[in-house]
Amino acid sequence: MSIYISKYTLILILFGILIFLIAAISVLLRMKKKKQVEEHIPGVEEMAKTTFFWSDYHRGKIGKEE
């Protein structure tokens, strides 16, 4: 007893499996991207505070004796 599947039906089945795999992989990759949390870079806040301090200092907003 053998199972006969026409070439057209076999191509449709394989094409359907390919589309299903592509959709599954794209869903998994989207879920993976959502789980990533932004990492805190140490020292960024301190650098920003220092930068804004010196910009205000050079503009004369800080340190003027009136």
N, C-alpha and C positions, 0 to 999 in steps of 0.2 A: 504494500500500500504506500503510494507516494503522493505527496501534496504538490499539485501543479499551481504555480502562481505566474500569471503573465508578466512580461517585462514591464508593461505600463503600470500594473498594480504594484509591483516591487519598487519601481522608481518612485511612485507616489508615497509608499510607506517609508522609504528611506528619506525622501524629502521632508515628510512630516516629522520624522524623528530628528532630522537636522534642525528644523525650525524650532522644535521643542527644546532641544539642547541649547540653542543660541538664546532663547528666551529665558531658560533656567539660569544660564551663566550670567546674563545681564541682570536678572533679579538678585542673584547672589552678590554680584559686584556692587550693586546699589546699596544693599543692606550693609555690606562691609564698609562702604564709604560713610554711611550715616553713623556707624559706631565709633568712628575715629573722633577723638576729642582733641581740641586744640591744646597743644602743649604750651605751658608757660615758659618763656625764655627768661632765665635769671638775669637780672640787671637792667632789663629794658625800662622799667618804670623809673629807676634811679637815673639812668642816662637821660630820659626825657625831662625829668625834673631839673637836672643839671643844665641841659640845653636851654630850657626855658628861663632858668635863672640867669644864665650868662647873656641870653638875648635881651632880657629886661635890663640887665646891668649895663650893657653897652648902649642901649637906647636911653639910658639915664633915668629909668624908672626906679632903680634901686641905688642906694648909696649917696644920693645927693643930700647934702646938709643944707637945709633951708632955714 
